[in-house]
Amino acid sequence: MEIRGIHKFFFFILILILPLAWSETAWARLEPSLLDQARKARGTDFDRDAEAFVQAVTFSLLQSQNHAKIPGRFEPFLEAGFSLLSVSDRRLFQYTDSQHSPASFQSVYGKAGIGLPFGLMVEAGISQVVSEHTLTGLYFSFGGQVMDLVSVVYTDIVPCMSLNMNLMRSVAVPTMNSLGGDLALGIYHRQTLTQVAYALQAEYSMLGAVSGVDKFFLRHGAVLSAPVYKGLSFKTEIFLPVLSASLGLTYQF
């Protein structure tokens, strides 16, 4: 491994983390107490409002593992990036302390993981919303390679599939827990490890501060990962519904 390359990657992570200090002075905060008031008032739009609320928190913070081809045994990696989630600002604004919500939540994230024996892997990370809101999340992923036909096919393009479980908790108001999983089915190039995959994601989220507010989400998307330079690779993904996209860099040691 090249020390110079590692230093460049850590410098990149530092640039991404700098906005975290600034975000402490965010202009708005999602308030679960206001959502609880709406629940008690039994408004006709409460279910849709609650869904928009929980969806915004869950998918602005969660950055779960969705590579179809996961790292090999004892191969550690670091990843950092930026994500964007389209939110229902027309519903969210009434549940903020400033009565304002942007049309999208932008977040930065960083995570680390390692491949394990028997095709398994673990990773953990932190993410922070930096677009006019204060939201912070911690997450953990555990998964495995359930299919890799590298020893079956003799072409450069190899089919593969992974299955992963994740756990996420938002640690700033509003506090919320999310449990879910990802199925990624795709192909990768035998020599370069460039890969593209279809990902199916299921999440069950529970808003602790408001009783009875728990939501199940199912969405799907596409993931692309390609090498850039000596252990450094580029990753992008897009999911629907609700529209979200991310862009990141991964360093494989």
Secondary structure by P-SEA (a helix, b strand, c coil): ccaaaaaaaaaaaaaaaccccccccccccccaaaaaaaaaacccaaaaaaaaaaaaaaaaccccccccccccccccccccbbbbbbccccccccccccccccccccccccbbbbbbccccccccbbbbbcccbbbbbccccccccccccccccccccccbbbbbccccccccccccccccbbbbbbccccccccbbbbbbbbbbbbbcccccbbbbbbbcbbbbbbbccccbbbbbbcccccccccccccccc
